[in-house]
Amino acid sequence: MKNILFILFVSCILTSCSVTSGKNSSAAYPDIPAYFEEEMEYLERVFSVEVPKTVVVGDSTERKMVIIKDWKTEMQDFFKIDLNNPSIQDYIRADTVMTFDEKNSYQIVYEITSPKSELQKVSLAIKDNKILTVQAWYESSTLVMEDKKHLRYMREAGYLIRGYQKAELKAPINYSIEVETDQMNFRPRN
């Protein structure tokens, strides 16, 4: 009986039936852009106060308090994370499923194997059927430019974007952008 329940649980996770957004119920994978639409509405409602933002480019670091009026523009890279994009549908596999504890917490890592896709991997940490963390890894390379980027959004904690760019005949540049929302006077979600 335990084996049957475990197989059903893993099957549900692999098809992501419990975490797809209601906005696109025919989606094969979680609707991450719809998830971020909901998150942006929440962030704009709750975090209309100053938040700490740190930008690092090479050896230069700037940290200041900012008021983010348009979270959707601020986090536009996160809206590009779309596992339901038709161009990668045949190239996605659920690479890892891990259960963290007995309280319905798990992680799914989707690997994108298409040689044409800059999106390489997406990781979702889920608890009680709610996405808590979204991470994405991008990589692109041309004859003149190499670009790598890691995006991480942690619900109610903020986001981090780390990247690396190397243009031909120029020194590589490492950069990061971090906004912390966990430091604020947090109002619980409805």
Sequence and secondary structure as in RCSB ss.txt:
>XXXX:A:sequence
MKNILFILFVSCILTSCSVTSGKNSSAAYPDIPAYFEEEMEYLERVFSVEVPKTVVVGDSTERKMVIIKDWKTEM
QDFFKIDLNNPSIQDYIRADTVMTFDEKNSYQIVYEITSPKSELQKVSLAIKDNKILTVQAWYESSTLVMEDKKH
LRYMREAGYLIRGYQKAELKAPINYSIEVETDQMNFRPRN
>XXXX:A:secstr
 HHHHHHHHHHHHHHTTTTS GGGTT SS  HHHHHHHHHHHHHHH  SEEEEEEEETTEEEEEEEE S HHHHT
GGGGG  TT GGGGGGEEEEEEEEEETTTEEEEEEEE  TT SEEEEEEEEETTEEEEEEEEEEEE SSEEEEEE
EEEETTTEEEEEEEEEETTS  EEEEEEEE TTS      
